[in-house]
Amino acid sequence: MRRLVLHIGLEKTGSTSFQAFCTAERQRLAAWGALYPANPACFLSPNHAPLAASYYSAEEAAALMIAGRGASRAQAIAALKAESAGAGLTLISAEHLSSRFDAARIAALAADLADYEVSVAVVVRHPMARALSAYATTIASGRTLTLAAFVEELLAPDNPYLSTRRTIEAWSQVFGRERMIVVAYARGQDITSALLARLIPSAPPAIGGPRHNVSPAAAVIERLRRANEAPLPGVARRLARWRGGARSGPALSFTPEQAARIAAATAEDLGWLRREYGVEFL
């Protein structure tokens, strides 16, 4: 059977950096025996969000902020199968798969990919670092909530964001525990090289590219949050350019009380990752 890897995120674990490399280096991937599909029914640079979006109606995809839906589910799968017909390994990457798919859609995707030997790759990150990065992104997207309010949102009983176990088990229950590839995102790590080493054994080591979406300094995030509260023409857009720089100064951090609450809420999750997948965050 043809092999296919679904890289499903998680969000805020270097997915954009990995996807940007795969998009720019398709020829190199091909030389290593891997296809990164480019058909617009499945792909919108730099990821395969349109494939994920095809499992929703156009209205649902727009509401969930999954960009690029231009084909139905049947059309997207047909395009994927046609493009990957001669490939030994097909690599799909979209963090929307982990953040948007429920159990029914995971099962539907598995049925559609029954002709492939599928593995599911998940990058996990320490919850403190992931939560801080998520806050920076939510402010860059236009929200105005404070870090304290964001912590309350994350710790709400019905919010699954910090429950890595819930996400991984949803996928392993469908594709099988033996098909899960769990990679730990370490601070300062080149996640692109780490993922390539796990997913494409023929790829040379330390081959990654630049990091994308690096969070800025705390003061920059706060200025942007205030600009979001009362945006002036062009101000928010200028401040939002933090993605390419403005990283000098103290980094964003939780108060001791906030950190303790997140640690308590995620301790069981971290223990499960250690027991089940040998994941240790140094």
Beta strands, then each sheet from edge to edge (+ up, - down):
strand 1: 2-7
strand 2: 34-35
strand 3: 89-93
strand 4: 116-125
strand 5: 180-185
sheet 1: 2+ 3+ 1+ 4+ 5+
end
